[in-house]
C-alpha cells in the first residue's frame, strides 16, 4: 500500500519551502523504497528552489542522503531489505555508449524511479536529482542505492551522495592528483574543502586553499591545506605562483563556478598542468580566454561531473577509509537539524556559516 510521509516541498520559484504530506507508492520493477536517516542540505537544493535547474515544480527536495532499504520491487538483486545505503544520482544503465566503452562514470542514461511520488491531492512531485530525500521515505531506482558498511553514521555517510564525493572525486578521479603534486583549490565551501581532503588523500605535497573568507580558509587548513590565500586582498594567481617556485600548481581545482575564478585557475596552473571545473556555473555565464594561451600552456582543461565517481566503486572505499580514521567525514557536518528547519539552513548556507547542515530523520 502507498505510504504517507512528511517531506520538504518547493511549490514555486523563490517561495520558502515547507513540510507537506507526500505519498510514496509501492516500488515497481527495479525500484526501492528507502527509509531516509539523514540528508545533507546541498546548494543544488537551493538551485532547485530558485528555479535554477528547471521549472518542473513542485519539487521534493533533498538528494545527499543515507538510509535503510525498506521495500524492493520485482527484479531487484543488488540490494535487499535492511541494507544500509547511500543514495546516488548516477545509477549507471550498463547499456549506453559510455557504459559500453568501459566508462560507466560518464553514463549518459542514468536510472531513476519510473513512478512519481505525489502530494496528497495527486499532484506529481519532481524529486531533486531523481532522489527527493528531505522526506521520511523516498522512492528511487534500486541502482541509486549503494550498499556500504552500516558502522558509518548516516549523517557522515550521506554526504558522499553529492558534495563531498564531488570534491574528493574532482581531485582523485578527474584531476588525477598524484604523490608530490602541488594543488590549488579555489573556493573553500563544502565541495572545495572536500577537494582539499581528496588531494591530501592522493599524496599532494603542497595544498593551497584560495577563498575570500578567512573563516573558510581556516577550515580548509584544518582539513589539510598547507597554505591559504585570501583572494579578496591578494592576487591569487601571483600568490599560487609564489608558493610554487614561480611555476604554478600542477592541478588547480575551481570549486566556485564563475568566469573570473576560472580564469584565475587557468593562469594559476603550471605549464602542462590541469584545471578542473567542479563549481557549477549558471546558464548565462560566458568565458573568454586567448586561444593562444589555451594552446601555449598545454595540459588539460576538465569538467568534473559528480567527481567522475562510480558509486559502486567509490562509496564503499571512502566509507572504509572513514572507518579506518583516514577520512574524517564527520568534519563536514556543521549541524544537525529537523525537516522543518531546511529553509533556515538555506540561509546559513548562503551566508557561508556552515559546511553542511544535515537533516536527521
C-alpha positions in Angstrom: 0.0 0.0 0.0 1.2 3.6 -0.7 2.7 5.3 2.4 2.1 8.8 3.6 5.2 10.5 4.9 6.5 14.1 5.6 8.7 15.8 3.0 10.1 19.2 2.2 8.4 20.6 -0.9 9.2 23.7 -3.0 6.0 24.7 -4.7 7.1 27.7 -6.7 10.2 29.6 -7.7 11.7 31.5 -4.8 9.0 30.6 -2.3 10.0 29.3 1.1 9.9 25.5 1.3 7.5 23.8 3.6 6.9 20.3 5.1 3.9 18.6 3.4 2.4 15.1 3.2 4.0 13.0 0.5 2.6 9.8 -0.9 5.2 7.2 -1.6 4.0 4.3 -3.9 5.0 0.7 -3.5 8.1 0.0 -5.6 7.7 -1.3 -9.1 10.2 -3.3 -11.1 13.7 -2.1 -10.5 12.7 0.3 -7.7 13.2 0.5 -4.0 11.7 2.5 -1.1 14.4 3.8 1.4 13.8 4.9 4.9 15.9 8.1 5.0 18.0 8.5 8.1 20.0 11.6 7.2 20.2 14.1 4.3 22.6 17.0 3.8 21.4 20.4 2.7 23.2 21.0 -0.6 23.4 24.2 -2.6 21.8 22.3 -5.5 18.6 22.0 -3.5 18.6 25.8 -3.2 19.2 26.0 -7.0 16.0 23.9 -7.4 14.0 26.2 -5.1 15.2 29.2 -7.1 14.3 27.7 -10.4 18.0 27.5 -11.4 17.7 23.8 -12.6 14.4 23.8 -14.3 10.8 24.9 -13.7 9.3 21.5 -13.1 7.6 22.5 -9.8 6.7 21.3 -7.3 9.9 19.7 -6.2 10.6 17.2 -3.4 14.0 18.5 -2.3 17.0 16.6 -0.9 19.4 14.2 -2.5 22.6 13.9 -0.4 21.3 11.0 1.8 21.8 7.7 3.5 19.2 5.3 4.9 17.9 1.7 5.0 16.2 -0.2 2.2 12.6 -0.9 3.4 11.0 -2.3 0.3 12.2 -3.6 -3.1 10.3 -4.2 -6.3 10.5 -7.1 -8.7 13.8 -7.8 -10.5 15.9 -6.0 -7.8 19.0 -8.1 -7.0 21.8 -5.7 -5.9 20.2 -4.5 -2.6 17.9 -6.2 -0.1 15.7 -5.3 2.8 17.6 -3.9 5.7 20.7 -2.8 3.7 22.3 0.4 4.8 22.8 2.5 1.6 24.0 5.8 0.3 21.7 7.3 -2.4 23.3 8.5 -5.6 22.2 10.2 -8.7 24.3 8.2 -11.1 22.7 4.8 -11.3 24.5 3.5 -14.4 22.5 1.9 -17.1 25.2 -0.5 -18.4 23.9 -0.1 -22.0 24.7 3.5 -23.2 27.7 4.3 -25.3 29.7 5.4 -22.3 29.0 2.2 -20.4 29.7 0.0 -23.4 33.1 1.8 -23.8 34.0 0.9 -20.2 33.4 4.4 -18.9 30.3 4.0 -16.6 31.3 7.0 -14.6 30.1 9.0 -17.6 26.9 7.1 -18.0 24.6 9.1 -20.3 21.3 7.4 -19.3 21.3 7.1 -15.6 18.3 5.4 -13.9 15.6 7.0 -11.8 12.3 5.6 -10.4 9.7 5.3 -13.1 6.8 6.1 -10.7 6.4 9.6 -9.2 5.8 10.4 -5.6 2.8 12.8 -5.2 1.2 15.3 -2.9 -2.0 14.2 -1.1 -4.1 15.6 -3.9 -2.3 13.6 -6.5 0.0 16.3 -7.8 3.2 14.7 -9.1 6.4 15.8 -7.5 9.8 16.2 -9.2 12.4 14.6 -6.9 15.6 16.6 -6.7 18.3 14.8 -8.8 15.9 11.9 -9.1 16.0 11.3 -5.3 13.9 13.6 -3.1 15.3 12.7 0.3 14.1 15.5 2.5 11.5 13.0 3.4 11.0 10.2 5.9 10.9 7.7 3.0 11.7 8.1 -0.7 11.2 6.0 -3.9 14.3 5.6 -6.1 15.7 3.3 -8.7 17.4 0.4 -7.0 20.6 1.3 -8.8 20.6 4.6 -6.9 21.2 2.6 -3.7 24.9 1.8 -2.9 25.3 -0.6 0.0 28.1 0.4 2.5 29.3 -0.6 5.9 26.5 0.2 8.4 29.1 1.1 11.1 29.3 4.6 9.5 26.9 7.2 10.8 24.1 8.2 8.4 24.9 11.9 8.8 28.5 11.4 7.6 27.8 8.7 5.0 25.1 10.6 3.3 27.5 13.4 2.4 29.1 11.1 -0.2 25.9 11.2 -2.1 26.8 14.6 -3.6 29.1 17.4 -2.3 31.9 15.5 -0.6 32.1 13.0 -3.4 32.1 15.8 -5.9 35.1 17.4 -4.3 37.1 14.3 -3.5 36.5 12.9 -7.0 37.5 16.2 -8.6 40.9 15.8 -7.1 41.4 12.0 -7.3 39.3 10.9 -10.3 39.2 14.0 -12.6 42.3 15.8 -11.6 44.5 12.7 -11.2 46.4 14.3 -8.3 49.4 12.2 -7.5 52.1 11.9 -4.9 54.2 15.0 -4.6 51.9 17.2 -6.7 51.2 20.8 -6.0 47.5 21.6 -5.9 45.5 24.8 -5.6 41.7 24.8 -4.7 39.8 28.0 -5.5 36.6 28.2 -3.4 36.5 26.6 0.0 32.9 25.7 0.6 31.9 22.1 1.1 33.0 20.9 -2.3 36.2 22.8 -2.3 37.1 21.6 1.2 36.4 18.0 0.0 38.8 18.6 -2.9 41.4 19.6 -0.3 40.8 16.4 1.5 40.9 14.4 -1.7 44.2 15.9 -2.8 45.6 15.2 0.6 44.5 11.5 0.4 46.2 11.3 -3.1 49.5 12.5 -1.6 49.7 16.1 -2.7 52.9 17.7 -1.3 51.6 21.3 -1.3 47.9 22.2 -1.0 46.9 25.8 -1.5 43.4 26.9 -0.4 42.0 30.1 -2.0 38.9 32.0 -0.8 37.8 35.5 0.1 36.5 34.3 3.6 39.1 33.8 6.3 36.7 31.5 8.2 36.6 29.2 5.2 40.4 29.3 4.8 40.8 28.3 8.5 38.5 25.3 7.9 40.5 24.4 4.8 43.7 24.4 6.7 42.2 22.2 9.4 41.3 19.7 6.7 44.8 19.6 5.2 45.6 22.7 3.3 49.3 23.6 3.8 48.9 27.2 2.6 46.0 29.7 2.4 45.4 32.7 0.2 42.7 35.4 0.7 41.9 36.4 -2.8 40.0 39.4 -1.6 43.2 41.1 -0.6 45.9 39.2 -2.6 46.2 38.3 -6.3 45.6 34.6 -6.2 47.5 33.8 -9.4 50.6 35.6 -8.2 50.3 34.0 -4.7 50.0 30.5 -6.1 53.0 31.1 -8.4 55.0 32.5 -5.5 54.2 29.3 -3.5 55.2 27.0 -6.3 58.6 28.4 -7.3 57.1 30.8 -9.8 55.6 28.0 -11.9 52.0 27.5 -10.8 50.3 24.4 -9.5 50.2 21.0 -11.1 46.4 20.8 -10.6 44.1 23.7 -9.9 40.5 22.9 -8.9 37.9 25.6 -9.4 35.1 25.0 -6.9 33.1 28.2 -7.4 31.8 28.1 -10.9 32.4 31.7 -12.1 34.3 33.0 -15.1 36.6 35.2 -13.1 37.6 32.4 -10.8 38.0 30.0 -13.7 40.4 32.5 -15.3 42.4 32.6 -12.1 42.5 28.8 -12.1 43.7 28.8 -15.7 46.6 31.1 -15.1 47.5 29.7 -11.7 48.4 26.3 -13.2 51.9 25.2 -14.3 52.7 24.6 -18.0 51.0 21.3 -18.9 49.1 21.5 -15.7 45.4 20.6 -15.2 42.4 22.8 -14.5 39.3 21.0 -13.0 36.0 22.8 -13.0 33.7 21.3 -10.3 31.9 24.5 -9.3 28.5 24.8 -11.1 28.0 27.9 -13.3 24.7 29.4 -14.2 23.4 29.3 -17.8 24.1 32.9 -18.6 27.8 32.8 -17.7 30.4 33.1 -20.5 34.1 32.6 -20.5 36.7 34.3 -22.7 40.3 33.2 -22.9 43.0 34.0 -25.5 43.1 30.9 -27.7 46.9 31.2 -28.0 47.1 30.9 -24.2 45.0 27.8 -24.3 47.3 26.3 -26.9 50.5 27.6 -25.5 50.0 26.4 -21.9 49.2 22.9 -22.9 47.9 20.5 -20.3 44.2 19.8 -19.8 41.0 21.7 -19.0 38.5 19.4 -17.5 35.0 19.5 -16.1 34.1 17.1 -13.2 30.7 15.6 -13.2 29.9 14.3 -9.7 33.6 13.9 -9.1 33.6 11.5 -12.1 32.6 8.9 -9.5 31.3 5.4 -9.9 29.2 4.9 -6.7 29.6 1.2 -6.6 33.4 1.6 -6.6 33.9 4.8 -4.7 31.3 4.9 -1.9 32.4 1.7 -0.1 36.1 2.5 -0.5 35.6 6.0 1.0 33.4 4.7 3.8 36.2 2.2 4.6 38.7 5.0 4.8 36.4 6.9 7.1 36.0 3.9 9.4 39.8 3.5 9.4 40.2 7.1 10.6 41.8 8.2 7.4 38.9 10.3 6.1 37.1 12.5 8.6 33.6 12.8 7.1 32.2 14.0 10.4 34.3 17.2 10.0 31.9 18.3 7.2 28.8 18.1 9.4 28.4 21.6 10.9 25.0 21.0 12.5 22.1 18.5 12.5 18.5 19.8 12.0 14.9 18.7 11.6 12.9 18.7 8.4 11.1 21.9 9.3 14.5 23.7 9.6 15.6 23.4 6.0 14.6 26.9 5.0 16.7 28.4 7.8 19.6 26.1 6.8 19.5 27.5 3.3 20.0 31.0 4.7 23.0 29.8 6.8 24.5 28.0 3.8 24.1 31.1 1.6 26.0 33.2 4.2 28.8 30.7 4.4 28.1 29.9 8.1 28.2 26.1 7.6 29.9 23.4 5.6 26.8 21.2 5.8 23.6 21.2 7.7 22.3 17.7 7.9 18.6 16.7 8.4 18.2 13.8 10.8 15.1 11.8 10.4 
